[in-house]
Amino acid sequence: MTLQLKMWFLVFLLFAILYGVITGLGSYLRIGNTSSYIGLAVLFMGIQYLAGPSLISMLMKVKWVSEKEEPELHQMIDELSRKAKIPKPRVGISQISLPNAFAFGRTQKDGRICLTSGLQKLLSQEELKSVLGHEISHLKHRDMLVITLLSVIPLILYWIVWSFVWGRIGTDRRQTGYAALIGMGAMLAYFISNLLVLTGSRIREYSADEGSVKLGNSPHHLASALYKLVYGSAQCWKTQQGREELHRVAGLRAFFLNDVGRAGNEIQKLESIDQDFSGTIDQKELSFLRTMKVKLTGPEKIIEIFTTHPNILKRIKRLATLS
């Protein structure tokens, strides 16, 4: 199953879970207006869809730059956009020192790609191009729309849980018991749906990595860029200013190229790949990783289930197979 097919299968599965819960409500309780949950969720999704880009721009302190201000950056993005066959996105610089990049927008025509002020100083031209290819691929795959669709399902289920467990629906003890039972079922569905949304988030990262390679970027350049971004994030945790910045953008880390919150643990794993201690991952080092068996510990497997990004070693191992 391709990555894109897996993503749409997740959308189908989540809506199937939602349908099952709402059908249960109608069949067994025959109380409450379940259409109101859907109506509120659609309203929330619409607000998120329309206001999301402006909110992200504000929180990430984005300054939009012209071709005169950043000619090389515009040239790279223009070239990659033409290869991806999408409209050229708007280009911005986020005024934060944490080295990273992100893409967002309502549609492909409304696409926006931003680099943080700390990124351009850190990467080589080839590494930067591979990162931009990753972000262009997010826009090409319409990830913003897919993630919005995915994230609205747990929201509906949460409202159902709130109404039936804490809302005290029901006029007698028996009806209240049924409401609590349905509410507990919805709570379980809510927990599972959240895990599925996180799974979708990890799939979209793998898919964007693959998309960057398909746009002509070498896997080892993207692997090297990830290594440097993880290192840069880990360094931020060592200063008071860096920690404050990381906490401020924690709610938006799903947009970033890597999980900035796990950088401190991930850097130790990545340093073992950098055999010549050059601070980069070259073609030879990536090829060597292809022959290695990546084993995660029990805690690492559990942590990955609850995160928006794949385990970094697994992710780079997959890049090695794309060489």
C-alpha positions, 0 to 999 in steps of 0.5 A, a space after each residue: 500500500 502506497 503512503 498516500 493510499 494509507 493516508 486516505 485509508 486512515 481518513 476512511 477509518 476515522 469517519 467509519 469510527 465516527 459513523 459507528 459511534 453516532 449510529 450507536 447513539 441513535 439506535 440505543 438512546 434515541 436522545 440528543 441531537 447528534 447532528 449538532 455535533 457534526 454541525 459544530 465540528 464542521 463550523 470549527 473545521 471551517 474556522 480552522 481552515 479559514 483562519 489557520 494560515 493567518 494564525 500560524 503566520 502570527 504565532 511564527 512571526 513570519 515576514 514575507 519576502 520578495 524576490 529582490 530580498 531573497 533571490 536564491 531562495 525564490 529561485 529554488 522554490 520556483 524550480 521545485 514548484 514547476 517540477 511538482 506541477 503546483 503554483 509557486 507558493 508564497 515565501 516567508 522567513 519566520 523570525 525565530 532562531 530555532 532552525 526549521 522549515 514549514 509549509 501551510 495554506 488552504 489550497 495549493 494556490 494558497 501555499 506558503 513556505 517558510 524558513 526560520 531565520 536560523 535555518 539558512 545559516 545552517 544548511 548547504 545549498 543542496 541540503 536546503 533544496 532537499 528541505 524545500 522539496 519536502 515542504 513543496 511535497 506537503 503542498 502537492 499532497 494537500 496535507 493541510 486539508 487531509 490533517 484538518 479532516 483527520 483532526 476534526 473526528 477526535 473533536 466530535 468524539 470529545 464532545 460526545 464524551 463530554 455530553 454523555 459522561 459529564 453532561 448527565 443526559 437522561 431522566 432516570 437511572 437506567 437511561 443515565 446508565 446507557 448514556 454513561 456506557 455510550 460515553 465510555 465507548 466514545 471515550 475509547 473511540 476518542 483515544 483510538 482516533 487521536 492515535 490514528 491522527 498521529 499515525 497520519 501525521 507520521 505517514 505524511 512526513 514519510 510521504 514528503 521525504 519521498 516526494 523530495 527525492 522524487 523532485 530530484 534531491 539526493 536522499 543523503 542531503 535530506 538525511 544530512 539536513 535532518 541531522 543538522 536540524 535535530 542538532 540545532 534543536 538539541 542546542 536550543 534546549 541548552 539555553 534559557 532563550 532557546 527553551 522559551 522559544 521551543 515552549 512557545 512553538 510547541 503547539 505547532 511542532 507538527 508543522 516542522 520538519 522534525 519533532 523539536 521536542 525529542 531532539 535531545 534524545 535523537 541526537 545521540 542516535 544520529 551521531 553514531 551514523 556520522 562516522 567521520 564526525 563531519 557534522 553531515 551524513 554523506 552518501 557512504 554513511 547513508 549507504 552503510 545505514 541501509 545494511 544496518 538493522 534499526 532496533 527500537 527499545 520498548 520505550 522508544 516504540 511507545 513514545 513514537 506512537 504518541 508523536 507527530 513525527 517518525 522515529 528519526 533513525 527509522 526515518 533516515 533508514 527509509 531515506 537510505 532505501 530510496 537512494 
